[in-house]
Structures are given as C-alpha cells and as structure tokens.
Amino acid sequence: MGDKSPKSNQKKSTQKQAKVSSADQKKTQAAAAKTAAKKK
C-alpha cells in the first residue's frame, strides 16, 4: 500500500533534491580545494 497523498510525494521530492544538492556541494568544494591548493 503506497501512500499517494501529496504530502508524502512532496517529502520524497525534497529528499531527492537534498541528495542532489549535497552531491553538487561536494563537487564544488573539491574543485575549490584544488584551485586553492594550486594558488598556494
């Protein structure tokens, strides 16, 4: 029995977005770390 209420669907989509944004942040942080290391 899947909960088809809009609230649960919203929760799922926000969790997905959070995962994606955190992955993007890790990428940008890694890139920033690389450039900072090059500057030194």
C-alpha positions in Angstrom: 0.0 0.0 0.0 1.8 3.1 -1.2 0.9 6.4 0.4 -0.3 8.5 -2.6 -1.0 11.7 -0.5 0.6 14.8 -2.0 2.4 15.4 1.3 4.4 12.1 1.1 5.2 12.8 -2.6 6.4 16.2 -1.7 8.6 14.7 1.0 10.2 12.3 -1.4 11.0 15.0 -4.0 12.6 17.3 -1.4 14.7 14.4 -0.1 15.9 13.8 -3.7 16.7 17.4 -4.2 18.6 17.5 -0.9 20.7 14.5 -2.0 21.4 16.1 -5.4 22.4 19.5 -3.9 24.7 17.9 -1.3 26.4 15.9 -4.1 26.8 19.2 -6.0 28.2 20.9 -3.0 30.8 18.2 -2.5 31.9 18.6 -6.2 32.2 22.3 -5.9 34.1 22.0 -2.6 36.5 19.5 -4.1 37.1 21.9 -7.1 37.6 24.8 -4.7 40.1 22.8 -2.7 42.0 22.0 -5.9 42.2 25.6 -7.0 43.2 26.8 -3.5 46.0 24.2 -3.5 47.2 25.5 -6.9 47.2 29.1 -5.7 49.5 28.2 -2.8 
